[in-house]
Amino acid sequence: MSEQVGTARSRSRRRRENVPGGRPHEHRVKLSDEEEARAMVMAQEAGGVTIARVLVERAFAPEGGATSTERREYLAELFRIRRLLAANSNNLNQITRAVNSGAPLDGQIVHTLRSIDELTATIDTLLRDQAVR
């Protein structure tokens, strides 16, 4: 399976990409009620993908590693944080420039600093989660 970045549709699809020649091999898996429930939860947590996709990704993921869906979600979260951090840095620069020119401090600084604290906590959580894997 290709790890290339595709269109938004291909990144969020439930099924895996088509491969030349198709997938001629089929396997049937029987699950108990408990296993089915766990598989359904895993599929929902993986972004609503199919159970078959979850089973294949888990089977071929590096030992203790993340599946391609998990890696894609992890990278999307990192890019989201980077975008927010850049916006907050810009806000902080504007506030600093205004204060240095004699403008009084207002509530905007508190909001910006709180947002930076939240982003830092999110980064810490992502790093902890990655270290556990």
Secondary structure as UniProt FT lines:
FT   HELIX           8..11
FT   TURN            20..21
FT   HELIX           33..45
FT   TURN            46..47
FT   HELIX           51..60
FT   TURN            63..64
FT   HELIX           68..100
FT   TURN            101..102
FT   HELIX           107..132
//
